[in-house]
Amino acid sequence: MAKGYWVAHVDVRDPQAYEAYRQANAVAFAKYGARFIVRGGAQEVREGAAKARTVVIEFDSIETARACYDSPEYQAAKALRDPVSSGDLVIVEGWDG
């Protein structure tokens, strides 16, 4: 079965307040077995435009990735993130070659 991924590009306006989101999202990510592949490291935009941070999170399946996003635990964390950042988030199915 193909894995599921969250791919997010984020600009953070208030890093201190964003830390509360990071602490809160850990509850949902632990519950759904999330694993960070990329977490805001150095990046180089070669084409187009991107936000300052890129995050890629792996889940066992796309269904699990969707369930995590829709969960009350993640939605509570998201409520902390929304006022202090802007971004794009895509849930995508991995390629199972």
N, C-alpha and C positions, 0 to 999 in steps of 0.2 A: 504494500500500500504506500502511495506517495505521501510524503510529509506535507504539512501545511506551514505557511510562513506569514508573518506580519513584516511588511517592509514599510518603514516610516521615514519621512523626512521632516525635520522639526526645527523651528527657530524658537529659542527660549528667551523670553523677555525678562524673567525674574528667576535667576538660577537658585536663589535661596528658597523661594516658594516652590519651585519645580522639584526640589529635593523631597518635599512632602509627598508629591505624586510618586516619585521613585520608591519611597518607603511603602506607600500604600499599594502600589501595583504588585509588589512582591507576594502579597497574599494570593491574588488571582494567578500569578505566574507559577507559584508553587503548586496550587491546586490543580492546574492544567498541564503541568510538566513542561513548561516553557524553558527553552534554552537559548541564551543570547549567542548569536553568531557574530553580529556587529553591534557595538554599543557606543556610537559617537566618537570613534577614533578618527585619526587623520584621514582626510579625503581630498581628492583632487578632481574637480569637475572638468571633464574633457569635452563634453557636448551639452548644450542646453543650459538650464539653470537648476540649482539645487539649494535647499535650505542648509543651514549650518551643521546640522546633525543628521546622520543616517543611522537607523537602527534596524537590524534584522533579527527576528525572533523565530525559532523553530519549534514546531509542535508535532506530535505524532501523526496528525492528519489535518486536513483542511477543516473537517467537522470540529475537531478539538480547538483549532484556532478560532473558528467562529464562536464556539461555545464560550471560550475565554473572554472574547470581546463583549459578548452579550451578557456575561455573568454580572450579578449584583456587585460582586467584589471588584471587578474591573471598572464598572460604571461609576462606582464610588470614587475610585482612584482618578478616573477620567475627569470627574467634576472638579478635582483639585488642579488638574493639568490645564483645562480649557482656558481659565482666565489669565494664565501666565505664559502661554505658548501658542504657536500656530503651526499647523502641519498638515501633511497628507499621510494617510495610512491605507495600505492595500493589503488585503488578505488574499494570498495566492497559493495555489496547489503546486507542489514541487514536481519536478520531472522524474519519473520512475524508469527512465530509459529503457 
